[in-house]
């Protein structure tokens, strides 16, 4: 049993088939099948029940998979620590950011670059649900996203709360006589709705606000990606209700932000990292910088 076997078995489980794993690993399928058979012989157990069109992990297979994950993660941690000792403050940090919070990250990345120019930064975009999964799977070290309902497994650093605003195509501005809009006004326009996300209730709260006023919103498009929502608004396809997020984008010149009356809810962006999990030195330095910034 060696690291190669652990790595190959983990990939078979992750991909759900030997053929797909072989493609990812860039090896032929027969040797990978033989390796699995050899591994089962060495362990004296069946790790995967194989059928014609599908297969499933056995109970012992699940135990071995968890062992493989742990050993490979520890091996990678050792390699990373050795590399950091050799290279000082260099290294790589993987930062996840949701589309709703992307503009809030730019200043912090700029600060990191100015303090640690040798650090390589990888920025991974996604919605909050995807990023939480990536944190759990150790694919990213730190995430900036909208605060989820349950944060007990994370170290958390709060960013300033962001109120909801209405974003309209700029050429619609003449349709409104005030800088603060009401739900009654919004109900007569097509609405591009920021889609519902697990652990967040903004979608439900907006619908509730319309319902409490006896109004039915004309929702023509739903989308979880804020950048796409803003782009759609800029094309005049509708207006939207979004968290302010100090928003600036290539579409800003074609959109206008207006205040929303009678809606007291706000969004709370947060930086998150897993509790009780070691992170690379570069990521630790970034987290310390965030803590000092928001102290």
C-alpha positions in Angstrom: 0.0 0.0 0.0 1.6 3.3 -1.1 0.7 6.9 -1.8 0.1 6.1 -5.5 -2.5 3.5 -4.6 -4.2 5.9 -2.2 -4.3 8.6 -4.8 -5.7 6.4 -7.5 -8.3 4.8 -5.3 -9.5 8.3 -4.2 -9.8 9.4 -7.8 -11.9 6.3 -8.7 -14.3 7.1 -5.9 -14.4 10.8 -6.7 -15.1 10.2 -10.4 -17.6 7.5 -9.8 -16.1 5.1 -12.4 -12.7 3.6 -13.3 -12.9 4.9 -16.9 -13.4 8.5 -15.8 -10.7 8.2 -13.2 -8.3 6.8 -15.8 -9.0 9.9 -18.0 -8.3 12.3 -15.1 -5.2 10.4 -14.1 -4.0 10.2 -17.7 -3.4 6.4 -17.5 -5.0 3.5 -19.3 -8.1 1.8 -17.8 -6.8 -1.8 -17.5 -3.8 -1.0 -15.2 -6.2 1.0 -13.0 -8.6 -1.9 -12.8 -5.7 -4.2 -12.0 -4.5 -1.9 -9.3 -8.0 -1.9 -7.7 -8.1 -5.7 -7.8 -4.6 -5.9 -6.3 -5.6 -3.5 -3.5 -8.7 -5.6 -2.6 -6.5 -8.7 -2.6 -4.0 -7.1 -0.2 -6.7 -5.9 2.1 -8.7 -9.1 1.9 -12.0 -7.3 1.2 -14.2 -5.9 -1.5 -13.9 -2.1 -1.7 -16.3 -1.5 -4.6 -19.3 -3.6 -5.7 -19.2 -3.5 -9.5 -22.3 -4.0 -11.7 -22.8 -3.7 -15.4 -23.9 -0.1 -15.5 -23.1 1.1 -12.0 -21.1 0.4 -8.9 -21.2 1.3 -5.2 -18.7 1.7 -2.4 -18.8 -1.0 0.3 -18.6 -0.2 4.0 -15.0 -1.2 4.0 -14.5 0.9 0.9 -15.8 3.9 2.6 -13.4 3.4 5.5 -10.5 3.1 3.1 -11.6 6.1 1.2 -11.7 8.3 4.3 -8.2 6.9 5.2 -6.9 7.8 1.8 -8.3 11.3 2.1 -6.7 11.8 5.4 -3.3 10.4 4.4 -3.1 12.3 1.2 -4.1 15.6 2.9 -1.5 15.0 5.6 1.1 14.3 2.9 0.3 17.4 1.0 0.4 19.4 4.3 3.9 18.2 5.0 5.0 19.0 1.5 3.5 22.5 1.8 5.2 23.2 5.1 8.6 22.0 3.8 8.1 24.3 0.8 7.2 27.3 3.0 10.3 26.7 5.2 12.5 26.6 2.1 10.8 29.7 0.4 10.1 31.9 3.4 6.9 33.9 2.9 6.2 32.6 -0.6 3.5 30.1 -1.3 0.0 30.0 -2.7 -3.4 31.0 -1.2 -6.7 30.0 -2.7 -9.4 32.5 -2.0 -13.0 31.9 -2.8 -15.4 34.8 -3.5 -19.1 34.9 -4.3 -20.2 37.1 -7.1 -22.2 39.2 -4.6 -18.9 40.0 -2.7 -16.3 40.2 -5.5 -15.9 44.0 -5.4 -15.2 43.8 -1.6 -12.2 41.5 -2.2 -10.2 43.7 -4.5 -8.7 46.0 -1.9 -7.7 43.1 0.3 -6.0 41.3 -2.5 -4.2 44.6 -3.3 -3.0 44.8 0.3 -1.8 41.2 0.3 0.2 41.8 -2.9 1.8 44.9 -1.5 2.9 43.2 1.8 3.8 39.8 0.3 4.7 40.2 -3.3 6.1 36.6 -3.6 2.7 35.0 -2.6 0.7 33.5 -5.5 -3.0 34.2 -5.3 -5.7 32.0 -6.9 -9.2 33.5 -6.8 -12.0 31.0 -7.3 -15.5 32.4 -8.0 -18.8 30.7 -7.2 -22.0 31.1 -5.3 -22.0 30.8 -1.5 -23.2 27.1 -1.5 -20.4 26.1 -3.9 -17.7 27.9 -1.9 -18.7 26.4 1.4 -18.3 22.9 -0.2 -14.9 23.9 -1.5 -13.9 25.1 2.0 -15.0 21.7 3.5 -13.0 19.9 0.8 -9.9 22.1 1.4 -10.0 23.3 -2.2 -9.9 26.9 -0.9 -8.3 28.3 2.3 -10.4 31.4 2.8 -13.8 32.5 1.4 -15.6 35.9 1.2 -19.3 35.3 0.8 -22.7 36.2 2.3 -23.0 35.0 5.9 -24.5 31.5 5.9 -27.1 30.5 8.6 -24.6 28.1 10.4 -21.1 29.3 11.1 -20.1 27.1 14.1 -17.4 25.2 12.0 -15.7 28.4 10.9 -13.5 31.2 12.0 -15.4 34.3 10.9 -14.6 37.9 10.3 -17.5 40.3 9.6 -17.4 42.9 6.9 -19.8 45.9 7.1 -23.4 45.1 6.5 -24.8 46.1 3.1 -28.3 47.4 2.6 -30.6 46.3 -0.2 -31.0 48.7 -3.1 -32.8 48.8 -6.4 -30.7 48.7 -9.5 -32.3 50.0 -12.7 -31.2 50.6 -16.3 -30.0 54.2 -16.3 -32.3 55.1 -19.2 -35.3 54.1 -17.0 -34.4 56.9 -14.5 -37.0 59.3 -16.0 -39.7 56.8 -15.1 -39.1 57.5 -11.4 -39.7 60.9 -9.7 -37.8 60.1 -6.5 -34.5 58.6 -5.4 -36.2 56.2 -3.0 -38.5 53.5 -4.5 -41.4 51.6 -3.0 -42.5 48.0 -3.6 -45.7 49.4 -5.2 -43.6 51.1 -7.8 -41.5 48.0 -8.4 -44.5 45.7 -8.9 -45.3 47.4 -12.3 -41.9 46.6 -13.8 -40.2 43.4 -14.9 -37.9 42.1 -12.1 -34.7 40.2 -12.5 -34.5 38.2 -9.2 -31.3 37.3 -7.4 -31.9 33.6 -7.0 -32.5 31.8 -3.7 -29.5 30.2 -2.0 -29.3 27.6 0.8 -28.8 29.2 4.2 -30.0 32.7 3.0 -33.5 34.2 3.2 -33.2 37.3 1.1 -35.3 35.7 -1.7 -38.1 34.8 0.7 -37.9 38.1 2.4 -38.3 40.1 -0.8 -41.3 37.9 -1.9 -42.8 38.3 1.6 -42.5 42.1 1.4 -44.5 42.1 -1.9 -47.0 39.7 -0.4 -47.6 41.8 2.7 -48.5 44.7 0.5 -50.9 42.6 -1.6 -48.6 42.8 -4.6 -47.4 40.2 -7.1 -43.9 40.9 -8.5 -43.4 40.4 -12.2 -40.3 38.1 -12.0 -39.1 37.5 -15.6 -35.6 36.1 -14.8 -34.0 34.4 -11.8 -30.2 34.1 -11.5 -27.9 33.4 -8.6 -24.9 35.2 -10.1 -25.0 38.9 -9.1 -22.6 40.0 -12.0 -25.0 38.4 -14.5 -28.0 40.1 -12.8 -26.4 43.5 -13.1 -25.4 42.8 -16.8 -29.1 41.8 -17.5 -30.3 45.0 -15.9 -27.8 47.0 -17.9 -29.4 45.7 -21.1 -32.8 47.0 -20.0 -34.4 43.6 -19.4 -35.7 44.6 -16.0 -34.7 46.0 -12.6 -33.5 44.1 -9.6 -33.1 44.2 -5.8 -29.6 43.5 -4.7 -27.2 44.1 -1.8 -25.3 47.4 -2.3 -21.8 45.8 -2.0 -20.1 49.1 -3.1 -21.0 47.9 -6.6 -18.8 48.8 -9.5 -18.5 46.9 -12.8 -18.1 47.3 -16.5 -21.9 47.7 -16.6 -22.1 50.5 -14.0 -22.3 53.3 -16.5 -25.5 51.8 -17.8 -27.1 51.2 -14.4 -28.3 53.3 -11.5 -28.7 52.4 -7.8 -31.7 53.8 -5.9 -32.7 53.3 -2.3 -35.6 50.9 -1.4 -38.2 52.1 1.1 -39.8 49.9 3.7 -37.2 47.0 3.6 -35.0 46.9 6.6 -33.1 43.7 5.8 -29.4 43.8 4.9 -26.7 41.4 3.8 -23.7 40.6 5.9 -20.5 39.7 3.9 -18.0 37.6 5.9 -14.6 36.1 5.5 -14.6 32.4 6.6 -12.0 29.7 7.2 -12.4 26.3 8.7 -11.8 25.9 12.5 -9.1 23.5 13.7 -7.6 23.0 10.2 -4.0 24.0 9.3 -3.7 26.4 6.4 -0.6 27.3 4.4 1.6 30.1 5.8 0.5 32.5 3.0 -3.2 32.0 3.8 -2.5 32.4 7.5 -0.8 35.8 6.8 -3.8 36.8 4.7 -6.1 35.9 7.5 -4.1 37.9 10.1 -4.2 40.9 7.7 -8.0 40.6 7.5 -8.3 40.4 11.3 -6.2 43.5 11.8 -8.1 45.4 9.2 -11.5 44.7 10.8 -10.4 44.9 14.4 
